Amino acid sequence: MSFSMRLSEQAEVAGSVAVNLEWARRPQYGRYLDEFVPGQVFVHPRGFTFDRAAMLDFARVFMQCNPLYLNLEYAKAHGFPDLPASPQMVFNVVLSLGVHNDSEKAIANLGYYNVQFLRPVYSGDTLRGYTQVVDRKARGEDKPGIVLIRTLGVNQHNQVVLQYERKIMVDWRGDRLPTTPAPTTPVEFPWVEHPVVDLPINAGNYPSQLTGPNTYFEDFALGDLIVHANGRTITDEHMALTYLVGNTHPLHFDRVYSTGLSGKMSGEPIVYGGLVFAWLEGLASRDVSENALWELGFTEGYHTQPAVSGDTVAAMSRVIATEVLPNTDAAGIVTFQFIGVKNISAAAALETYGADLFIKENDKQKLSKEKLSSKIFEIERRLLIKRHPA
C-alpha cells in the first residue's frame, strides 16, 4: 500500500485556537516503586541499529586499544566475519534502551550482576531490549525501595546477545503524576538460563606486533596488580554521549533537573555510569585486554561514587583467577577485579589506600572501615585472552 496526498498551503492557525491549560498533558516515563510489578515484562522502545562509523567512534572515544574493535582485517584474521562492536558499546546501548521503562525515575543504579555477552554484534545488526521485573523490596512508604530487574538485548534474528541483572533504587510515587501505563499484552522474555558463548574464532594469521608482548594469557598470574598509568578527564562531552547511546535519564544531561534535586544528587548533571565504566575499561585495555578475544561478562559491579564533568578517572586491575581451557590451546580465561578512582592517579590511590581499595565498599561498615571517597567503581570481569603466538 502507498499513500499520496496533495499538500495545500499551510496557514497559521494557532492564534484562532484558545489555550486551555486544563488540557495540558505531562507524559512521564520510567517507573516509581509502586508501579513495578514482579513478573512484569517491558518491551523497550525504538531499538538501535549499529553501524561501523558509530562503532569505531565509540571504541576511539573510550580509548579502546583492542584491535578487534578497531581493525577490520585483524578481526577477519581472527575468524570474525566483520568488525564486532565493543562489548562496552553493546552494554551501554542495551542498558540505555531500558531506561525509558526501567530507571528514568530511579534515584540510583545500585549494581550490575551476572552480565553475560553471548554473541558478537556487527555493523547492520539491530538490537531490541526487554526487561523483566524480578523483585521489589519496600522499606516503608517514606523511604525509597529497591527493584531487581533482568534486562536482555536481542538482535534481528531474535538471538540474545547480552543479558544481565541490575538493582535500582526508586521512590514511591506518592502524589506525583503517574507514569506511562505498562503493557497489558503478555510478552515472552527469552532469558537464557544456561548460556553458551559461540564465537567464530580461529588461530588467526595477522601481525602480532599490533599488540604488546606482555598481555597474553600466560602473562597474567594470580595476584598480579596492574596500575594503569593514564587518567581521563571527563568534560561536558558526557551529556551528548549519553544520548548518543540512547539513555534518557535527565539526571545525566538536564542541568535544570539535576540542580532541582535535593540532597547529595543535587548539582551538576551526573555522568551516566555506563560511560564511566567504558572510560575506565579503555584506560585499562592496553594493559589487560588488548589481546582479549571476548569479554565473557561482569559480576557484582557497583558505582560507589558519582562523577561529574571535570572529574578525572583512573583505574587498576588485579588478577583474581586464571583458567586453562581443556578444549583449546589458543586462549585461556583471566578474571580481574577492576577498580576505578577519581581525581587521583591510580598509583597515588594505591599508595594512599593500599589493600582497602580492593575491599567492597558495601562491606566496609561491618569491617569498621571508612568508605573511600576517591573510589568510584568496582567490578569483576572475565576475559577470554589469546595465548602467545607459537
LOKOL-974286 format. One line per field, with one value per residue (C-alpha): residue number from 1; residue in one letter; x, y, z. Coordinates in nm, 4 decimals. Layout:
# LOKOL-974286
i <- NUM_...
aa <- A_...
c1 <- X_...
c2 <- Y_...
c3 <- Z_...
END
This chain:
# LOKOL-974286
i <- 1_2_3_4_5_6_7_8_9_10_11_12_13_14_15_16_17_18_19_20_21_22_23_24_25_26_27_28_29_30_31_32_33_34_35_36_37_38_39_40_41_42_43_44_45_46_47_48_49_50_51_52_53_54_55_56_57_58_59_60_61_62_63_64_65_66_67_68_69_70_71_72_73_74_75_76_77_78_79_80_81_82_83_84_85_86_87_88_89_90_91_92_93_94_95_96_97_98_99_100_101_102_103_104_105_106_107_108_109_110_111_112_113_114_115_116_117_118_119_120_121_122_123_124_125_126_127_128_129_130_131_132_133_134_135_136_137_138_139_140_141_142_143_144_145_146_147_148_149_150_151_152_153_154_155_156_157_158_159_160_161_162_163_164_165_166_167_168_169_170_171_172_173_174_175_176_177_178_179_180_181_182_183_184_185_186_187_188_189_190_191_192_193_194_195_196_197_198_199_200_201_202_203_204_205_206_207_208_209_210_211_212_213_214_215_216_217_218_219_220_221_222_223_224_225_226_227_228_229_230_231_232_233_234_235_236_237_238_239_240_241_242_243_244_245_246_247_248_249_250_251_252_253_254_255_256_257_258_259_260_261_262_263_264_265_266_267_268_269_270_271_272_273_274_275_276_277_278_279_280_281_282_283_284_285_286_287_288_289_290_291_292_293_294_295_296_297_298_299_300_301_302_303_304_305_306_307_308_309_310_311_312_313_314_315_316_317_318_319_320_321_322_323_324_325_326_327_328_329_330_331_332_333_334_335_336_337_338_339_340_341_342_343_344_345_346_347_348_349_350_351_352_353_354_355_356_357_358_359_360_361_362_363_364_365_366_367_368_369_370_371_372_373_374_375_376_377_378_379_380_381_382_383_384_385_386_387_388_389_390
aa <- M_S_F_S_M_R_L_S_E_Q_A_E_V_A_G_S_V_A_V_N_L_E_W_A_R_R_P_Q_Y_G_R_Y_L_D_E_F_V_P_G_Q_V_F_V_H_P_R_G_F_T_F_D_R_A_A_M_L_D_F_A_R_V_F_M_Q_C_N_P_L_Y_L_N_L_E_Y_A_K_A_H_G_F_P_D_L_P_A_S_P_Q_M_V_F_N_V_V_L_S_L_G_V_H_N_D_S_E_K_A_I_A_N_L_G_Y_Y_N_V_Q_F_L_R_P_V_Y_S_G_D_T_L_R_G_Y_T_Q_V_V_D_R_K_A_R_G_E_D_K_P_G_I_V_L_I_R_T_L_G_V_N_Q_H_N_Q_V_V_L_Q_Y_E_R_K_I_M_V_D_W_R_G_D_R_L_P_T_T_P_A_P_T_T_P_V_E_F_P_W_V_E_H_P_V_V_D_L_P_I_N_A_G_N_Y_P_S_Q_L_T_G_P_N_T_Y_F_E_D_F_A_L_G_D_L_I_V_H_A_N_G_R_T_I_T_D_E_H_M_A_L_T_Y_L_V_G_N_T_H_P_L_H_F_D_R_V_Y_S_T_G_L_S_G_K_M_S_G_E_P_I_V_Y_G_G_L_V_F_A_W_L_E_G_L_A_S_R_D_V_S_E_N_A_L_W_E_L_G_F_T_E_G_Y_H_T_Q_P_A_V_S_G_D_T_V_A_A_M_S_R_V_I_A_T_E_V_L_P_N_T_D_A_A_G_I_V_T_F_Q_F_I_G_V_K_N_I_S_A_A_A_A_L_E_T_Y_G_A_D_L_F_I_K_E_N_D_K_Q_K_L_S_K_E_K_L_S_S_K_I_F_E_I_E_R_R_L_L_I_K_R_H_P_A
c1 <- 0.0000_0.1222_-0.0010_-0.0209_-0.1683_-0.1542_-0.0183_-0.2263_-0.0855_-0.0125_-0.1865_-0.1140_-0.3963_-0.2510_-0.3994_-0.7508_-0.7347_-0.7973_-0.5430_-0.6972_-0.4487_-0.6680_-0.5920_-0.2163_-0.0561_0.2558_0.3824_0.6022_0.8468_1.0325_0.8590_0.8076_0.8443_0.4737_0.4473_0.6845_0.5117_0.7225_0.6870_0.6067_0.7904_0.8677_0.9396_1.1653_1.1003_1.2961_1.5700_1.9221_2.0930_2.4709_2.6843_3.0576_3.1239_2.9493_3.1194_3.4638_3.3836_3.2778_3.5913_3.8136_3.6325_3.6531_4.0215_3.9813_4.3160_4.1981_4.2393_3.9457_3.7181_3.9353_4.0915_3.8660_4.1447_4.2566_3.9003_3.8662_4.2027_4.0720_3.7610_3.5051_3.3088_3.3086_3.4261_3.2453_3.1109_3.2953_3.1169_3.1141_2.9107_2.6682_2.6326_2.5724_2.3165_2.1152_2.1095_2.0117_1.7262_1.5722_1.5972_1.2727_1.0774_1.3060_1.5035_1.4186_1.2698_1.5490_1.7416_2.0458_2.1751_2.2871_2.4706_2.5198_2.5045_2.5614_2.6393_2.6977_2.7861_2.6513_2.7444_2.9038_2.7194_2.8187_2.7502_2.3931_2.2681_1.9654_1.9181_1.5950_1.5683_1.3439_1.3253_1.1568_1.0833_1.2217_1.1648_1.0564_1.1630_0.9892_1.1369_0.8340_0.6387_0.8628_1.1754_1.2825_1.2831_1.4921_1.3865_1.5741_1.5346_1.6657_1.7425_1.8463_1.9239_1.8233_1.9311_1.7181_1.7338_1.5823_1.9129_2.0121_2.3420_2.3604_2.1771_2.2262_2.0593_2.0502_1.9309_1.7868_1.6730_1.3340_1.0978_0.7286_0.5026_0.3021_0.1020_0.3190_0.1917_0.1581_0.3946_0.3083_0.0929_0.2524_0.1564_-0.1241_-0.0392_0.1750_0.5280_0.7768_1.1030_1.3771_1.6255_1.8888_1.9226_2.2290_2.4019_2.6623_2.9063_2.9563_3.2419_3.3773_3.7380_4.0332_4.4044_4.4477_4.7325_4.7988_5.0971_5.1291_5.3161_4.9860_4.9538_5.2016_5.4181_5.3071_4.9261_4.8689_4.7111_5.0478_5.1480_4.8892_4.9385_4.7158_4.7625_4.9139_4.8161_4.8302_4.8264_4.7110_4.9227_4.6855_4.3773_4.0945_3.9316_3.5613_3.4117_3.0589_3.1022_2.9385_2.5950_2.5976_2.7459_2.4673_2.2031_2.4238_2.3788_2.0107_1.9999_1.7008_1.7507_1.7554_1.9972_2.2750_2.2089_1.9454_2.1038_1.7654_1.6577_1.9818_2.0119_1.6452_1.7010_1.7503_2.0238_2.3539_2.2370_2.1638_2.4073_2.5693_2.4450_2.5956_2.7922_2.6000_2.7715_2.7970_3.0189_3.2375_3.2809_3.3666_3.6340_3.7859_3.7888_3.9501_4.2242_4.2993_4.2677_4.6273_4.7464_4.4947_4.2508_4.4218_4.4711_4.1263_3.9126_3.5954_3.4530_3.2749_3.0968_3.0898_2.9917_2.8924_2.9633_2.8954_2.9263_3.0371_3.0545_2.9170_3.1301_3.0592_3.2137_3.5658_3.6396_3.9420_3.9093_4.1796_4.1865_4.3701_4.3221_4.4024_4.4222_4.1986_4.1737_4.3201_4.1705_4.3249_4.0619_4.0621_3.9217_4.1602_4.5240_4.4500_4.3213_4.2537_4.0318_4.1577_3.9338_4.0146_3.8983_3.8623_3.8740_3.8075_3.9082_3.8565_4.0645_4.3731_4.6098_4.5835_4.9390_4.8661_4.5408_4.7248_4.9881_4.7246_4.4668_4.6577_4.4630_4.1482_4.0866_4.0055_3.7514_3.3939_3.2614_2.9392_3.1471_3.3391_3.0903_3.0936_3.4735_3.4746_3.6381_3.5509_3.4294_3.6773_3.5618_3.8059_3.6846_3.4059_3.3754_3.4336_3.3529_3.4831_3.5287_3.6211_3.8183_3.8988_4.2582_4.4844_4.7890_5.1292_5.1742_5.3664
c2 <- 0.0000_0.3507_0.6938_1.0100_1.3478_1.6885_1.9463_2.2607_2.5958_2.5869_2.8663_2.9830_2.8768_2.8928_3.2353_3.1122_2.8188_2.9064_2.7928_2.5599_2.4886_2.2088_2.0101_2.0129_1.6695_1.5852_1.2446_1.0657_0.7818_0.5334_0.3821_0.4603_0.1814_0.1054_0.0869_-0.2111_-0.5492_-0.8675_-1.0780_-0.7763_-0.7593_-0.4339_-0.4134_-0.1120_0.1433_0.2298_-0.0304_0.0542_-0.0248_-0.0464_0.0992_0.0804_0.4543_0.4754_0.1560_0.2911_0.6299_0.4646_0.2489_0.5537_0.7967_0.5443_0.4738_0.1091_-0.0497_-0.3954_-0.4029_-0.6427_-0.3361_-0.1033_-0.3038_-0.4881_-0.7029_-0.8064_-0.9095_-1.1115_-1.2792_-1.3993_-1.5541_-1.2754_-1.2057_-0.8318_-0.5778_-0.6575_-0.3789_-0.3175_-0.5041_-0.1752_-0.0177_-0.3114_-0.2915_0.0836_0.0629_-0.2251_-0.0644_0.2705_0.1186_0.0133_0.3473_0.4718_0.1989_0.0877_0.3633_0.7104_0.7739_0.5934_0.7680_0.5474_0.2496_0.0155_-0.2556_-0.4914_-0.8688_-1.1738_-0.9733_-1.2157_-1.1426_-1.4322_-1.3360_-1.0560_-0.7562_-0.6395_-0.3375_-0.3627_-0.5576_-0.4090_-0.4670_-0.4525_-0.4522_-0.6347_-0.6152_-0.8411_-0.7234_-0.9924_-0.8458_-0.5308_-0.4568_-0.1789_-0.0216_0.1833_0.4436_0.7242_0.5547_0.4556_0.0866_-0.1455_-0.3161_-0.6127_-0.6421_-0.8620_-0.6999_-0.8539_-0.7402_-0.9429_-0.8954_-0.9003_-1.2820_-1.2922_-1.4158_-1.2921_-1.1020_-0.9756_-1.0401_-0.9122_-0.8248_-0.4793_-0.3239_0.0259_0.2476_0.4064_0.6333_0.5767_0.7783_0.9450_1.2344_1.2708_1.2154_0.8513_0.7230_0.5650_0.2573_-0.0843_-0.3032_-0.5480_-0.7967_-1.0865_-1.0793_-1.3643_-1.2949_-1.5089_-1.5189_-1.7883_-1.9985_-2.1936_-1.9638_-2.0884_-1.8477_-1.9354_-1.7426_-1.7667_-1.7697_-1.9293_-1.9073_-1.6011_-1.5103_-1.1407_-0.9342_-0.9862_-0.6570_-0.4654_-0.5553_-0.5557_-0.8592_-0.8980_-0.9059_-1.2683_-1.5301_-1.6587_-1.3075_-1.2926_-1.4731_-1.4935_-1.1848_-0.9609_-0.5979_-0.3722_0.0026_0.1715_0.4767_0.7257_0.9020_1.0585_1.3934_1.3922_1.7100_1.8156_1.5790_1.3177_1.4749_1.4298_1.0808_0.9825_1.0487_0.9009_0.5589_0.6292_0.6931_0.9156_0.9815_1.3633_1.3395_1.2956_1.5895_1.8266_2.0854_2.2317_1.8845_1.7946_2.1243_2.0994_1.7762_1.7714_1.6008_1.4576_1.4203_1.7919_1.9827_1.9362_1.6534_1.3241_1.1269_0.8180_0.5284_0.3145_0.5801_0.5983_0.2209_0.2438_0.5093_0.3134_-0.0036_0.1811_0.3118_-0.0493_-0.2058_-0.1796_-0.3431_-0.6260_-0.6703_-0.5757_-0.9469_-1.0483_-1.2465_-1.1949_-1.0201_-1.3088_-1.0937_-0.8952_-0.9921_-0.7738_-0.4284_-0.1074_0.2660_0.3616_0.7383_0.9561_1.1503_1.4918_1.6977_1.7965_1.4778_1.2738_0.8957_0.6292_0.2511_-0.0559_-0.4304_-0.7252_-1.0838_-1.2985_-1.6161_-1.7838_-2.0816_-2.3128_-2.4378_-2.8112_-2.7809_-2.5229_-2.4200_-2.0861_-1.8976_-1.9053_-1.7171_-1.4459_-1.2918_-0.9417_-0.7314_-0.3907_-0.0699_0.2910_0.6064_0.9759_1.2915_1.0953_0.8868_0.5117_0.4978_0.7611_0.5880_0.2595_0.4297_0.6168_0.3435_0.0192_-0.3052_-0.1184_-0.0323_-0.3965_-0.4398_-0.3962_-0.0622_-0.2249_-0.4463_-0.1601_-0.0904_-0.4423_-0.4306_-0.0963_0.0712_0.4024_0.4108_0.5671_0.8964_0.8643_0.5198_0.5333_0.1843_-0.1844_-0.4929_-0.8368_-0.9195_-1.2382_-1.2198_-1.4856_-1.3968_-1.5315_-1.7374_-1.6317_-1.6975_-2.0145
c3 <- 0.0000_-0.0786_0.0265_-0.1774_-0.0819_-0.2434_0.0016_0.0448_0.1501_0.5212_0.7066_1.0614_1.2928_1.6463_1.7160_1.6444_1.8897_2.2536_2.5132_2.7704_3.0498_3.1816_2.8697_2.9300_2.9122_3.1096_2.9879_3.2406_3.1783_3.3905_3.6944_4.0603_4.3153_4.3424_3.9624_3.9356_3.9468_3.9810_3.6672_3.4502_3.1157_2.9347_2.5632_2.5300_2.2552_1.9440_1.9124_1.7919_1.4614_1.4836_1.2066_1.1616_1.1931_1.5300_1.6482_1.5593_1.7136_2.0394_2.0544_1.9956_2.2265_2.5076_2.4406_2.3407_2.2468_2.1409_1.7599_1.7436_1.7655_1.5556_1.2751_1.0288_0.8833_1.2322_1.3203_0.9996_1.0560_1.3917_1.2404_1.2804_0.9595_1.0288_1.2833_1.6123_1.8302_2.1557_2.4375_2.6280_2.3480_2.3431_2.7212_2.7159_2.4355_2.5836_2.9286_2.7778_2.5776_2.9085_3.0892_2.9275_3.1126_3.3946_3.5550_3.4272_3.7725_3.9589_4.2341_4.1846_3.9902_4.2687_4.0820_3.7875_3.8297_3.6089_3.2954_3.0077_2.6444_2.4388_2.0813_1.8778_1.7356_1.3877_1.1694_1.0421_1.3430_1.5176_1.8889_2.0848_2.4627_2.7095_3.0884_3.3401_3.6953_3.9276_4.2741_4.4550_4.8121_5.0039_5.3175_5.4179_5.2223_5.3455_5.2070_4.8560_4.7747_4.5603_4.2390_4.0900_3.7135_3.4362_3.1021_2.7741_2.4224_2.1170_1.7572_1.4425_1.4430_1.7938_1.9338_2.2788_2.2554_2.6141_2.9394_3.2924_3.6226_3.7762_4.1011_4.1068_4.3941_4.3296_4.5235_4.5854_4.3548_4.6280_4.4845_4.1746_3.8230_3.7174_3.4510_3.1181_3.1710_3.1495_2.8529_2.9180_2.6406_2.7695_2.6261_2.6111_2.7929_2.6320_2.9210_2.8620_3.1767_3.0635_2.8130_2.5691_2.4058_2.0413_1.8793_1.5230_1.6424_1.4678_1.5342_1.3155_1.0838_1.1300_1.2506_1.6242_1.6657_1.6753_2.0435_2.3288_2.4055_2.7680_2.7532_2.6548_2.8808_3.0067_3.1166_3.3944_3.7259_4.0293_4.2460_3.9778_4.0319_3.7265_3.7920_3.4713_3.4009_3.2395_3.3701_3.1695_3.2476_3.1652_3.0214_2.9271_2.6312_2.8526_2.8039_2.4264_2.4576_2.6977_2.4372_2.1637_2.3266_2.3909_2.7674_2.8520_3.2266_3.2671_3.5591_3.3029_3.0672_3.2124_3.4426_3.5419_3.6554_3.8358_4.0244_4.1238_4.3151_4.6895_4.8857_4.7594_4.4000_4.3591_4.1399_3.8020_3.5751_3.6860_3.4297_3.3170_3.4926_3.1812_3.0247_3.3354_3.3168_2.9468_3.0045_3.2914_3.0830_2.7941_3.0226_3.1174_2.7742_2.6536_2.9763_3.0165_2.7278_2.4004_2.3279_2.4505_2.2097_2.4083_2.7134_2.8860_3.1411_3.4652_3.8180_4.1134_3.9746_4.1682_4.1087_4.4578_4.3953_4.1142_3.8653_3.7152_3.4376_3.5356_3.7293_3.6232_3.6418_3.6629_3.7013_3.8238_3.7696_3.9952_3.8682_4.0892_3.8793_3.5709_3.3934_3.1354_2.8911_2.8150_2.4621_2.3162_2.3329_2.1657_2.4701_2.8427_3.0865_3.3200_3.5872_3.7068_3.9954_3.8335_4.0382_3.9365_4.1238_4.0622_4.0979_4.1999_3.9896_4.0178_4.1539_4.4190_4.5137_4.5667_4.7789_4.9816_5.0393_4.9812_5.0136_5.1259_4.7604_4.6933_4.9726_4.8533_4.9694_5.0941_5.3227_5.4848_5.7643_5.9071_5.8962_6.0827_5.7851_5.6216_5.2638_5.0217_4.8726_4.5813_4.4784_4.2195_4.0724_4.1431_3.9395_3.8480_3.4803_3.2909_2.9680_2.7090_2.6233_2.3478_2.4283_2.2984_1.9253_1.8518
END
